[in-house]
Structures are given as C-alpha cells and as structure tokens.
C-alpha cells in the first residue's frame, strides 16, 4: 500500500477523486464490478476500496496471461488470482466462492478486457454467473457497479483520475435469462458511474 498508493498513485496523478463512497458496503460479501479503461484501474480500486477504507483487501480475478512473469508476481502481491476466461476451472470458481463465503471483497472486470473506446459497455456472463453461484450457496452477495475515469484516454503523468461507486445490486434468480437481465441493468449502472467519474475529471464519453 505504501508503494502503490502513497508513492506511485500520489506522484503519477495530480488529483484523485472518489465518488459515492457511501454506496460501498463495509460488511458482507461484496463483488465490485468496475469499468476497465487502463492498467491503473486496479490501483485506483485498492486506493478507494482497499484495507485503509473498508478494513479488507480487494481480491482481483484476472486472466491467466496477466499472471505470468514479473507482472504476475506483482499482481499476486496485490491479491490477484488467475482464471481462464474461456474455460474457467472449478478450482478458480470455488476459490472465488470461498472468498465470498468468507465475506471478502472480490473484484471482477465484467468487460473482460481494457476498453478505451466509446462503444457501449458490453459485459461477459462471468460476473453474473458467479453471483448466481454464490446465491445458490446461500451468499447474499452485493454487486457494486463501479465507473473509472481519467482526464486522458491513456492516463499521463500529472493527469487526473476518478472512481465512482453506484448503489449495490443483488442478483434476482438463477439461469441464463436472469443473468442477461442482470447484466443489462449492471451495464446501465456502470455507464452512469463512469459518466460521473469522467465529469469529475472534466471529460465525457463524447470526447473520446
């Protein structure tokens, strides 16, 4: 935390804004669903929702390719664990469910990859299915839509960064159709949160 928050983030960005902090649950299982705009997103999440704020760490579910080499070692130290997006293993899913059973804070980027375009937010099914699996195990998981925005499309030194937490959601039912409906509402709330974050740094999606 000292390296990433007190040194790296504070020196790279001249201003960092956190919006909607009252929407971030401090207890119970939490599944954070942020937009993914830059490699800085993870550090912004640990700054806004990490141990210093909530009393618990952010545990990130990332792709297997990101967990290789020096980057993989560093991500592991930040609390990340790998998952195969195309064929998620039972071990990875069980680990994620166990984290929520333990009422921890799990981060899943539902877009699946960094998206720097202004195309509409398109979510994969993984997060919704994970929330459904948790519900089936009796976990009352709270899904928090999160928007991340930067004053530049590709953040530069001394630029600005913002993160916005929307009100938590809960998955309604089990099954593919329920997951689709959940994703539809989640994408709307993520987009609204991102618009608020961009406004805080003086941008809008139209400028991208």
N, C-alpha and C positions, 0 to 999 in steps of 0.2 A: 504493500500500500504506500509506503514511503516513496519508493522508486516511481511507481506508476502514477500516483495521484499528486503527491507533494512536489515531485521533481518534473516528471515528463509532462503531465497534463497542464500543470500550472505555468510551465515555461513555453509550451507549444501554443496554447490558446490564450489570448489576452483576456477573454471573458468566457465563462461557462455558466449557463443558465439551467436551472432545474425547475420545471413547472409541474403542478398537480401532485406534489409530494403527499398531499392529504389522501390521495387515491391509492397509495401504496400500502397494502396490508402489512402489519408488523407481526401478525401471528397467523398460524395455519399454513397449509401448503399453498405456495404461490408459483404460478407459471407465467413468467414475463414473456410477452410476445412483441418484440421490437421490430421496427423497420430496419433495413440493413443498407446503409449508404456508404460506409467506409470502414477500414480496419480499426478506426478509433472507437467504433460503437461499443465494443466490449469494455474498454477502459472507462467510457462515459457511464456505462451501466454500473460498473463497480464503484464509481465516484458517487452516483446518485442513489444507488440502492444497495450498496455493499455493507460490510460489517459496521462501519462507522455510523451509518444511518439507521439500519434495521436491526443490527446486532447479529446478523448472519451473512454468510458469503453468498455470492452469485455462483451457481454451478452451471456451466455452459455446455450444451450439447452441440458439438461441432462435427464437421465431416472428417473422415479418416485421413484424407490427404493433408488436412491442416495440422495433423498431429505428428508430422514427420520432422526429423532433424532438430535443429536448434529451436525453430519456431514451435515445434511440438513440445519440447521440454519446457519452454517458457509458458505456453498455453496450459500445460499440465499444472504448473505452479500457480496459475490463475484460477484453477478449479475447473478446467475443461475436461471433457471425456469424449471419445470418438463414437460415431455411429455411421454406418453405411446407409446413405440416403436411399439407394435403390433396393437394398436388401437388409434392412435393419435386423440385427441379430437379437435373439431372445435375451442374451446376456445384457446388451445395451438397454433394451426396453425394461428389463427387470431392475437394472440399476437405477434408471430414471424413476420408475415407480417407487422403488425403495426410498429414494430421496424425498419424494412427496409424502410417502407414508411417515417419514421422519419429520414432516412439516418443514422441509427446507425450501429454498428458493431456487427454482430451475429456470434457466434462460434458453429459449429455443427461437431461432430466427425463422419464422414461418415462410418467408420468401425463398429460403434455401440457399441464397447467394446474394452477393452485393449487387445492388441495382442503383445506378447513378442516372437513370433516365427518368423522364416524367410520365412514363407509361403507367397505367392504373396498377395498383397493388394486386398482385396475383399470388395467392397463397397455396402452398402444398398441403396435403392432407395430414402430414405427420403430427403437427401440434394438436389438431382437433382429435385425432385418433388416440394420442397419448392421454389427453384429458378424459376421453371416454374410458380408456383402460383404467385410469386412476379412479374414476367414478364407480366402475364395476368392482373395484377393490375396496370401496367404501370411503374413498378420499374425497372430501369436499373441497376440491382444488379451485382456487380463484385465479382466473386468467386475466392478466392486466395488459391491455393494449398500450404500446409504447411508441412514440414518434421521436426520431432523432433527426436533427437538422444542423447544418453548418452554413456559415456565411459564404463559403465557396463550395462548388460541386465537389472538387477534390481539395480537402482542407489543407491550407498552407500555414506555415508558422505565423503566429500572431493574429490568426483569424479568430472567429467566434464559434462556439458550439452550444447547442441547447438540446435538452431532452425533456419530453413531456409524458406524464403518466395519465392515462384515462381511467375512468371508473372500471372496476373489476367486472368480469363476466363469469358465468358458470355454464358449462355445457348442459344442454337440456335433456338429451336422450342418447341412445346407443344406435349405431348403424351409419351407413354411408350417407343417406339423405340428411340425417340430423347433423352429420359432420359438415356437409355442404352448406346448410343453413347457418351453422355456427360460424364457418369461415367467411360467409358473406357479411355477417354483422361485424365480425372481427376486423375484416379489411376496411370497412367503413370507419370504424373507431380508430384504427391505426392511422388511416389517412388524415382524420381530423386532428389527431395528436401530432402528426408530423407537420401539418399546416400551422399549428400553434407554435411548434418548435422553430419552424422556418421564420415565422413572423417575429419571434424574439430576436433573431439574428439579422433581420432586415431583408429577408428573401421570401419568395413564394415559388411554387412549383412552375409557374409560368415563365420564370426567369431561367430555368434550367434548359 
